[in-house]
Amino acid sequence: MHGLTSVGFIGTGALTAAIVRGIRSRSDAPTIHLSPRSEPVSAALARELPNVVREASNADVVANSTIVILGVRPQQVAAALQGLPFRRDHAVVSFAATLRCSELSRLVAPATRVCRATPMATTASGRGPVVVWPALPEAVALFEGIADLVVAETEAQMAAFGCASGLVATFFEIEHSVCMWLVQAGIPPDAASLYVRSMFAAAAHSGLEHRSAPLAELAAAHQTPGGLNERARRLLLEAGWFDRIGGALQDLSSLRLGD
Ligand SMILES: NC(=O)c1ccc[n+]([C@@H]2O[C@H](COP(=O)([O-])OP(=O)(O)OC[C@H]3O[C@@H](n4cnc5c(N)ncnc54)[C@H](OP(=O)(O)O)[C@@H]3O)[C@@H](O)[C@H]2O)c1
């Protein structure tokens, strides 16, 4: 794994816990060093997983790691990095959504090799994307095999991917709407809920299996001429429903977070 023997995390919250579990699922997993806050999370990870060490301080994490990952919230970054013993040879990866690489470099000097990464909590079970920019070899090696690795070409692209990540709640709202309609049609809630989750999960899985096929082609391939899927899709297209998704993304991009 690109010579990675030790990976440290500053900030052991929800996302770090998921990534640590994902990394530990690899057969060639490195030793992992955790910062001591949040105590219940870091202590549980160190207790449950082999070669995961809960360090006494953030400084110990940095001193004992070759790659350091920042898992704190954007507004916590500066305080968490204050006075830490970064070296020139460190690779530093930040999960903080709005922190630009130029600012990150300033905070971790004399380390200069930095990148941003946006994983999802589902990385714990080997599902979902991780976007990185720039393609720092250590970060690429770390996330390859535990997630669908996507390398952004610019920091602006990184921000655009961040906007797209803002549609996960909308996805669940769509599932909820379908489920509620089924319940109103008299179907028991448990059956409606399982049906909807399983149907959309199967469709999503099929999309990954056929990843070289354009998504518009997959939409066409999943409708029979004159059938239910064609009719529903046409009604929604005519209503401008899909344009609203682009509009919502445009609104998120106007917030200009971290590009
Ligand atoms: N959650 C996601 O799905 C997701 C997805 C993409 C990106 N992100 C990004 O990932 C980062 C972490 O998100 P999260 O959801 O894991 O947040 P979180 O659960 O709030 O975790 C933040 C962690 O940082 C710790 N912390 C705060 N100040 C610290 C300091 N000075 N030194 C050491 N540790 C400190 C907190 O400890 P205490 O509990 O003791 O305060 C907590 O363990 C954020 O920047 C977020 O933008 C998250």
The ligand as an ORCA input file, in Angstrom:
! r2SCAN-3c Opt
* xyz 0 1
  N     -20.100     12.607      8.210
  C     -19.997     12.526      6.894
  O     -20.675     11.705      6.228
  C     -19.014     13.426      6.143
  C     -18.925     13.302      4.746
  C     -17.972     14.080      4.057
  C     -17.134     14.949      4.758
  N     -17.273     15.072      6.118
  C     -16.328     15.972      6.821
  O     -15.602     15.160      7.730
  C     -15.277     15.891      8.907
  C     -15.727     15.092     10.122
  O     -17.140     14.900     10.068
  P     -17.884     14.025     11.179
  O     -19.277     13.878     10.724
  O     -17.067     12.821     11.504
  O     -17.829     15.056     12.430
  P     -17.904     14.694     13.986
  O     -18.626     13.412     14.204
  O     -18.370     15.943     14.669
  O     -16.380     14.432     14.358
  C     -15.482     15.487     14.629
  C     -14.478     14.909     15.605
  O     -13.430     15.859     15.800
  C     -13.118     15.849     17.191
  N     -12.410     17.073     17.555
  C     -12.897     18.338     17.634
  N     -11.895     19.200     17.977
  C     -10.770     18.436     18.105
  C      -9.438     18.731     18.455
  N      -9.017     19.986     18.748
  N      -8.550     17.724     18.497
  C      -8.937     16.441     18.218
  N     -10.196     16.103     17.890
  C     -11.101     17.095     17.835
  C     -14.452     15.683     17.869
  O     -14.256     15.292     19.223
  P     -15.367     15.654     20.362
  O     -16.543     14.736     20.089
  O     -14.658     15.345     21.625
  O     -15.713     17.092     20.180
  C     -15.039     14.581     16.994
  O     -14.532     13.332     17.385
  C     -15.972     17.258      8.763
  O     -14.994     18.199      8.355
  C     -16.994     17.063      7.663
  O     -17.138     18.241      6.886
  C     -18.168     14.308      6.810
*
